Amino acid sequence: MTARSGVALGALDIDSSMATAAQLAPRLEGLGYLRYWFTEHQPQASPVLPVALLLGLTESLRVGTGGILLGYHNVYRVAQDFRFLEEVYPGRVDAGFCGGHVAPSELPALREDGARPSHAEQEERATTLVALLQDAVPEDHPWRRARQITRGGACEPWLLGTSAHGAILAAKLGVHYAHSLFHRASDDNRDAMSEYRTRLGGTAERRSAIAVAGVCARTDDEASLLRAGYTETFFVPRIVGSVQRCADLLGEMIRRHAPEDVLFLDLCQELEPKQASYELFAEAARAAF
């Protein structure tokens, strides 16, 4: 989606359902969407699995995670999986990670110590993952001599955050940053993006994105009705309405955050209205850009 130079559209998938993704993603690819990311919300299979399958079902779409809950995975294994996918599908893999947490009931199954990872551990894991993805493991790291699957091109690391803390870490690691505006705890102000760009120092190769949730329909009333079908409280629908309404709301967010990418998480429960919502959101995005 290139109505404004450098701005691209992407989709976020919270269902991790291949039955849905297999029908939805090729259609979005045809509409000009650049990315399709699978989220992680345990219990579920590793989001890398649907990424691998969807890469094989599309031709040019960038497919990735938004993002891996890095505190609950073997970092070496995650890096190897992403590198393998990049070797098979060069230039199409987004290795997204985040510092989110799981419900207390899931901790014993995902962590041998049964404890939530600390901020320090999360940062250490993120640092190691990026180093493994980019062939930049320090000489004194215990994994320095561990073999890698490939020495080919590195996939694109993304950090998905909800506050300036995540943005600062993304800049420190030198990776792309996606700022969530759909979590309850998200900060909807300029601080995160400002911190990211200031600390990054204007590196042109790094992109920033905003991630928003909602529903786009032909009318405001139809959108509100479809939005009412989503009863969870974990995500906050910030863009709900007709094409014009969504364009106005999105335009305001773009002016505030100035991202290169916009990722849309549609909250419709059925495939047909979901497909229509993504198509109408593309129209809204063209108007907003």
Secondary structure as GFF3:
##gff-version 3
##sequence-region A 1 289
A	DSSP	beta_strand	8	13	.	.	.	ID=ss1
A	DSSP	alpha_helix	18	31	.	.	.	ID=ss2
A	DSSP	beta_strand	35	38	.	.	.	ID=ss3
A	DSSP	alpha_helix	48	57	.	.	.	ID=ss4
A	DSSP	beta_strand	62	65	.	.	.	ID=ss5
A	DSSP	beta_strand	68	69	.	.	.	ID=ss6
A	DSSP	three_ten_helix	70	72	.	.	.	ID=ss7
A	DSSP	alpha_helix	75	88	.	.	.	ID=ss8
A	DSSP	beta_strand	93	98	.	.	.	ID=ss9
A	DSSP	three_ten_helix	104	106	.	.	.	ID=ss10
A	DSSP	alpha_helix	107	110	.	.	.	ID=ss11
A	DSSP	alpha_helix	119	133	.	.	.	ID=ss12
A	DSSP	beta_strand	156	161	.	.	.	ID=ss13
A	DSSP	alpha_helix	164	173	.	.	.	ID=ss14
A	DSSP	beta_strand	176	180	.	.	.	ID=ss15
A	DSSP	alpha_helix	191	200	.	.	.	ID=ss16
A	DSSP	beta_strand	208	216	.	.	.	ID=ss17
A	DSSP	alpha_helix	220	228	.	.	.	ID=ss18
A	DSSP	beta_strand	237	241	.	.	.	ID=ss19
A	DSSP	alpha_helix	243	257	.	.	.	ID=ss20
A	DSSP	beta_strand	261	266	.	.	.	ID=ss21
A	DSSP	alpha_helix	271	288	.	.	.	ID=ss22
###
